[in-house]
Amino acid sequence: MLYVTNTLTGKKELFTSPTDNVNMYVCGITPYDYAHLGHGRCYVSFDLLTRVLRFLGYNVVYGRNFTDIDDKILNKAQQEFGDIHRYPEITEKYINAFHKDVAALNCLAPHFEPRVTLMVPEIIIFIKKLIDKGHAYVAGSDVYFAVDTFDQYGKLSHHKIQDLIAGQRIEPSNKKKNPLDFALWKGTTDTSFFKSPWGYGRPGWHIECSVMAADLFGPSCDIHGGGRDLIFPHHENEIAQSESLSGQPMARYWLHNGFVQINNEKMSKSLGNFFTLRDIFELADPMLVRYYFLTHHYRAPLDFSFHDLKSLEKSYKRLTRVFDKICPVVDQRTMSSSPIVQKMVSYLYDDLNTSGMFGVLFDNLEILQKNELELCAVKQFLQNVLGLTLDPLPETQAAITSEIQTLLDEREKARSQKDWQKADQLRAQLQELGFEVQDKKL
């Protein structure tokens, strides 16, 4: 029996499904740059959930979207080509890169990857229905959702409307009837964009996932997930739109993985602590990165450092040595009947407690080395359910990413200016990231 923490109720709940089929929708990326550490953690977490559900015997149907039209994408097209209308070239580049990066992490491909630009007619129909039901209103060439018409607004983030108005992220506009109202359609005078009953424009961010999830799974799905940063406003707004229209719960379980931080700070390019998966793969094998993610509970904040990543290399290499044996394929029944697998599974069934599961594994490594049948059962479990290939890690040399080089350059500048306090701060930051700095005499 699998228990998961449902963000909607704030409680750990037994996962049940009326059928053997489980529909899961996970919010995907906005492809305007390479996937970063937070993306990697999110999709490894939901890949693990997919594998555990399959181990339980469920047929998981997995949908993950691409938001392939957005201000950030248009800005990137302007920066790279001097023309926002070349944005499809941007999205194709980064979608292809994303596929390679998550494949390197051994994440199973979703069954469906809908794109916003291919769903605009359905989005327009959805918005029209919201207007007809009195949940949305037209303001010039824009359309807004009227938050006041959905009396359960705030139930996912567990905030009151008054608190949200006071302190949360709200798009400013003098067209809104309520500060919390959010855009369903963003109008423009540029006739090269999408035509709608309200003029040319493009969909708002939140309406896109409501429509794509409904198109895949109907008004309700079993699991809806994503990173914790999506709880408000994105998922809160999805619920308001979808449930206002259908009158049914958008999802039975809402699951969210924890933030990735660097030195207890949110990743930010301005702070020089923003790392793409490709940056990390220059320093460590992708399978070590997956192992690193899995050694932390998916809901807990993860304070990333290169030092911690490299320190785990020893334990992962130990696993690859122990399981460096060609095993026959073990059937599900034999694998499930392994006493060690059963102990490991008991932790995974408790809200995907991977750290407890690895504790059982390492406590039993000596036993496994003496029992070939058990070793082969556990090996297949780790490969099939944890997604670890257990291939020997290649020898890697530490590479200096552009972000690390920026910190090094800033530190050298501070030293040349005899700003010793700043230089020491930057040195400490580099040490936290796993880099020891040897100073040259000035």
C-alpha positions in Angstrom: 0.0 0.0 0.0 1.4 3.3 -1.1 1.0 6.4 1.0 1.7 9.9 -0.5 1.5 13.4 0.9 -1.4 15.2 -0.7 -0.7 19.0 -0.9 -4.5 19.6 -1.0 -5.2 18.1 2.4 -1.7 18.6 3.8 -1.8 14.9 5.0 -0.2 11.6 4.1 -2.9 9.6 2.5 -3.3 6.0 1.2 -3.1 6.1 -2.6 -6.1 4.3 -4.2 -7.4 4.1 -7.7 -10.8 2.9 -8.8 -9.1 1.0 -11.7 -5.7 -0.3 -12.6 -5.1 2.8 -14.7 -3.5 5.9 -13.1 -3.5 9.2 -15.0 -0.7 11.5 -14.0 -0.2 15.1 -15.3 3.1 16.8 -14.4 3.7 20.4 -15.4 6.6 20.7 -17.9 9.2 23.3 -18.8 9.0 26.6 -20.6 11.7 25.9 -23.2 13.7 29.2 -23.4 16.9 27.9 -21.8 18.6 24.6 -20.8 17.0 22.5 -18.0 18.4 23.3 -14.6 18.9 21.4 -11.3 15.3 22.1 -10.2 13.9 20.5 -13.4 16.1 17.5 -12.9 15.0 16.9 -9.4 11.3 17.3 -10.3 11.3 14.9 -13.2 13.5 12.3 -11.4 10.9 12.5 -8.5 7.9 11.9 -10.7 9.8 9.2 -12.7 10.4 7.4 -9.4 6.6 7.7 -8.6 5.8 6.3 -12.0 8.1 3.3 -11.5 6.8 2.6 -8.0 3.2 2.7 -9.2 4.1 0.3 -12.1 5.8 -2.0 -9.5 2.5 -2.0 -7.7 0.7 -3.2 -10.8 -0.8 0.1 -12.1 -0.8 1.1 -15.7 0.4 4.7 -15.5 -0.5 7.1 -18.2 1.9 10.0 -17.9 1.4 13.4 -19.5 3.9 16.3 -19.3 3.5 19.5 -21.3 5.7 22.1 -22.9 4.7 25.8 -22.5 6.1 26.7 -25.9 4.8 30.3 -26.1 5.7 32.7 -23.3 7.2 36.2 -22.7 10.6 34.5 -21.8 10.6 32.6 -25.0 9.8 35.7 -27.1 12.5 37.7 -25.3 15.0 35.0 -26.0 14.1 35.0 -29.7 14.6 38.8 -29.7 18.0 38.4 -28.0 19.2 35.7 -30.3 17.7 36.6 -33.6 16.4 40.2 -33.2 12.9 38.9 -34.1 10.3 37.5 -31.6 8.5 35.7 -34.4 11.4 33.2 -34.6 10.4 31.8 -31.2 9.7 28.3 -32.6 13.4 28.0 -33.3 14.1 28.7 -29.6 11.5 26.2 -28.4 12.8 23.4 -30.7 16.3 23.9 -29.6 15.6 23.7 -25.9 13.0 21.0 -26.1 15.5 18.8 -27.9 18.1 19.6 -25.3 15.6 18.9 -22.5 14.8 15.4 -24.0 18.6 14.6 -24.0 19.1 15.8 -20.4 16.2 13.9 -18.8 17.1 10.8 -20.9 20.6 11.0 -19.5 19.0 10.9 -16.0 17.2 7.7 -17.1 13.8 9.2 -16.8 11.1 7.3 -18.7 9.5 9.2 -21.5 5.9 10.4 -20.9 3.1 9.0 -23.0 2.0 12.5 -24.0 3.9 15.8 -24.3 1.3 18.3 -25.5 2.4 21.8 -26.6 0.4 25.0 -26.0 0.8 26.2 -29.6 -1.0 23.1 -30.8 -3.9 23.5 -28.4 -5.0 27.1 -29.0 -8.4 26.3 -30.5 -9.2 24.1 -27.5 -8.0 26.9 -25.1 -10.2 29.4 -26.8 -13.3 27.1 -26.5 -12.4 26.6 -22.8 -12.2 30.4 -22.2 -15.5 31.0 -24.0 -17.2 28.5 -21.7 -15.8 30.2 -18.6 -17.1 33.6 -19.9 -20.5 32.0 -20.6 -20.7 30.6 -17.0 -19.8 34.0 -15.5 -16.3 33.0 -14.3 -14.4 35.2 -16.7 -14.7 38.6 -18.3 -13.4 40.5 -21.3 -11.3 43.6 -20.8 -10.4 45.1 -24.1 -8.5 42.4 -26.0 -7.7 40.6 -22.8 -9.7 38.0 -20.8 -9.4 37.5 -17.1 -10.6 34.9 -14.7 -12.8 36.3 -11.9 -11.4 34.8 -8.7 -14.4 36.0 -6.7 -16.6 33.5 -8.6 -14.8 30.5 -7.2 -15.4 30.3 -3.4 -12.7 27.7 -2.8 -9.9 29.8 -4.2 -6.8 29.3 -2.0 -7.6 25.7 -0.9 -4.4 24.2 -2.4 -2.0 26.8 -1.1 -4.0 27.1 2.2 -4.1 30.9 2.0 -7.0 33.2 2.5 -7.7 35.6 -0.4 -6.9 38.6 1.8 -3.5 37.2 2.6 -2.8 36.5 -1.1 -3.7 40.0 -2.1 -1.3 41.3 0.6 1.8 39.3 -0.1 1.8 37.0 -3.1 2.8 37.2 -6.8 0.1 39.1 -8.6 0.2 40.4 -12.2 -0.5 44.2 -12.1 -3.2 45.6 -14.4 -5.7 48.4 -14.2 -8.1 46.3 -16.3 -8.7 43.8 -13.5 -11.8 43.9 -11.3 -9.9 42.2 -8.5 -6.1 42.2 -8.0 -6.0 38.4 -7.9 -7.8 38.0 -11.2 -5.5 36.4 -13.7 -5.2 36.5 -17.5 -6.7 33.7 -19.6 -6.0 35.5 -22.8 -3.4 38.2 -23.5 -4.3 40.5 -26.4 -1.8 42.1 -28.8 -1.9 44.2 -31.9 0.5 41.8 -33.6 -1.6 40.0 -36.1 1.0 37.2 -36.5 -0.1 35.7 -33.2 -3.3 33.7 -32.6 -6.7 34.9 -33.7 -9.5 34.8 -31.1 -13.0 36.3 -30.6 -11.3 39.0 -28.5 -8.6 39.8 -31.1 -5.1 38.6 -31.7 -3.0 37.3 -28.8 -2.0 34.2 -27.0 -3.1 32.2 -24.0 -2.3 33.0 -20.4 0.0 30.6 -18.5 -2.5 28.9 -16.2 -5.3 28.2 -18.7 -2.8 26.2 -20.8 -2.4 23.3 -18.3 -6.1 23.2 -17.4 -6.9 22.6 -21.1 -4.1 20.2 -21.8 -4.8 18.1 -18.7 -8.5 18.0 -19.6 -7.7 17.1 -23.2 -5.6 14.1 -22.0 -7.6 12.9 -19.1 -11.0 14.6 -18.9 -12.1 16.9 -16.1 -10.3 14.8 -13.4 -7.0 13.0 -13.2 -5.6 10.9 -10.5 -2.3 12.8 -9.8 -1.3 16.3 -10.7 2.3 17.3 -9.8 5.2 19.6 -10.2 7.7 21.6 -8.2 6.7 23.3 -5.0 7.0 26.7 -6.6 4.0 25.9 -8.7 1.5 25.5 -5.9 0.7 29.3 -6.1 -0.2 30.8 -8.3 -0.1 28.2 -11.1 -1.8 25.1 -9.6 -4.1 27.2 -7.5 -5.3 29.0 -10.7 -5.6 25.7 -12.6 -8.0 24.4 -9.9 -10.1 27.6 -10.1 -10.4 27.4 -13.9 -11.0 23.7 -14.2 -13.3 23.1 -11.3 -15.4 26.3 -12.1 -16.1 24.8 -15.5 -16.5 21.1 -14.7 -17.7 21.1 -11.1 -15.4 18.1 -10.4 -12.0 17.9 -8.6 -9.2 18.6 -11.0 -7.1 15.9 -9.4 -7.5 13.4 -6.5 -3.9 13.8 -5.4 -1.6 16.9 -5.7 2.1 16.1 -5.2 5.0 18.6 -5.1 8.7 18.1 -4.8 10.9 20.4 -2.7 13.0 23.3 -3.8 16.6 23.0 -4.9 18.8 25.6 -3.2 22.5 26.5 -3.3 24.0 27.4 0.0 20.4 27.9 1.4 19.6 30.4 -1.3 17.3 30.0 -4.3 19.2 29.5 -7.6 19.7 32.7 -9.4 21.8 33.8 -12.3 22.4 37.2 -10.6 23.9 35.4 -7.6 26.2 33.2 -9.7 24.7 30.0 -8.3 22.5 28.9 -11.2 23.4 25.5 -12.7 21.9 23.8 -15.6 21.9 20.0 -15.8 24.5 20.3 -18.6 26.8 22.2 -16.2 26.5 19.4 -13.7 27.0 16.7 -16.2 30.4 18.2 -17.0 31.4 17.5 -13.4 29.6 14.3 -12.7 28.0 11.4 -14.5 24.2 11.8 -14.9 23.6 8.5 -13.0 25.5 9.9 -10.0 23.3 13.0 -10.3 20.1 10.8 -10.3 21.5 8.9 -7.3 22.2 12.2 -5.5 18.6 13.3 -6.0 17.2 10.0 -4.8 19.2 10.0 -1.6 17.1 13.0 -0.5 13.4 12.8 0.3 11.5 14.3 -2.7 9.5 16.7 -0.6 12.4 18.1 1.5 14.4 21.1 0.4 17.7 20.1 -1.3 20.7 22.3 -0.6 22.9 21.4 -3.5 26.7 21.5 -3.4 29.3 19.9 -5.7 31.1 18.7 -2.6 28.1 16.7 -1.5 27.6 15.3 -5.0 31.2 14.2 -5.2 31.2 12.7 -1.7 28.3 10.4 -2.8 30.5 9.0 -5.6 32.2 6.6 -3.2 28.9 5.0 -2.1 27.5 4.8 -5.6 30.7 3.2 -6.9 30.4 0.7 -4.0 27.0 -0.3 -5.4 28.3 -0.7 -8.9 31.0 -3.0 -7.6 28.6 -5.1 -5.5 26.2 -5.5 -8.4 28.8 -6.0 -11.1 27.4 -9.3 -12.0 25.5 -10.4 -15.1 22.1 -11.6 -13.7 19.3 -13.5 -15.5 16.0 -11.5 -15.8 14.1 -12.0 -12.6 10.3 -12.1 -12.8 8.1 -9.7 -10.8 7.0 -12.4 -8.4 10.6 -13.5 -7.6 11.7 -10.0 -7.2 8.8 -9.0 -4.9 9.3 -12.1 -2.7 12.9 -11.1 -1.9 13.1 -10.3 1.9 15.5 -7.4 1.3 13.4 -6.0 -1.6 10.3 -6.2 0.7 12.1 -4.2 3.4 13.2 -1.6 0.8 9.7 -1.4 -0.6 8.2 -0.8 2.8 10.1 2.5 2.9 9.2 3.5 -0.7 5.6 2.9 0.1 5.9 5.4 2.9 5.7 8.6 0.8 8.7 7.5 -1.4 11.1 7.4 1.5 14.2 6.8 -0.5 16.7 7.6 2.2 15.2 4.9 4.5 15.3 2.5 1.5 19.0 3.1 0.9 19.6 2.5 4.6 18.2 -1.0 4.2 20.2 -1.6 1.1 23.6 -0.6 2.6 22.8 -2.6 5.8 22.4 -5.7 3.7 25.2 -5.4 1.1 27.3 -8.1 2.8 24.4 -10.5 2.8 23.7 -9.8 -0.8 27.3 -10.7 -1.8 26.8 -14.2 -0.3 23.4 -14.8 -1.9 23.2 -14.7 -5.7 19.5 -15.0 -6.0 18.9 -12.1 -3.6 21.6 -10.0 -5.2 20.0 -10.4 -8.6 16.5 -9.6 -7.3 17.7 -6.5 -5.6 19.8 -5.5 -8.6 16.7 -5.7 -10.9 14.7 -3.8 -8.3 17.2 -0.9 -8.3 17.3 -0.8 -12.1 13.6 -1.1 -12.7 12.1 0.9 -9.8 14.9 3.3 -8.8 16.1 3.8 -12.4 19.8 3.3 -11.5 21.7 1.6 -14.3 24.5 0.5 -11.9 27.0 0.7 -14.7 30.5 1.6 -13.6 31.1 5.4 -13.4 33.6 6.8 -15.9 36.5 8.7 -14.5 35.7 12.4 -14.7 37.8 15.5 -14.1 36.2 18.5 -12.5 35.2 21.1 -15.1 34.8 24.8 -14.4 31.4 26.0 -15.5 30.7 29.6 -16.6 29.1 30.3 -13.3 32.1 29.0 -11.3 34.4 31.0 -13.6 32.4 34.1 -12.9 32.8 33.6 -9.1 36.6 33.1 -9.6 36.9 36.2 -11.7 34.9 38.3 -9.2 37.2 37.0 -6.4 40.3 37.8 -8.3 39.0 41.3 -8.9 38.2 41.7 -5.2 41.7 40.6 -4.3 43.3 43.0 -6.8 41.2 45.8 -5.2 42.2 44.5 -1.7 38.6 44.0 -0.8 39.5 41.0 1.5 36.1 40.7 3.0 34.4 40.1 -0.4 37.2 37.9 -1.5 36.8 35.7 1.6 33.0 35.5 1.1 33.5 34.4 -2.5 36.1 31.9 -1.4 33.7 30.4 1.1 31.0 30.3 -1.6 33.3 28.4 -3.9 34.3 26.0 -1.2 30.6 25.2 -0.5 30.3 24.4 -4.2 33.2 21.9 -3.9 36.1 24.0 -5.2 39.2 24.7 -3.3 40.9 27.9 -4.3 44.7 28.3 -4.3 45.7 31.9 -4.3 48.5 33.3 -6.3 50.6 36.0 -4.8 49.6 39.5 -5.8 
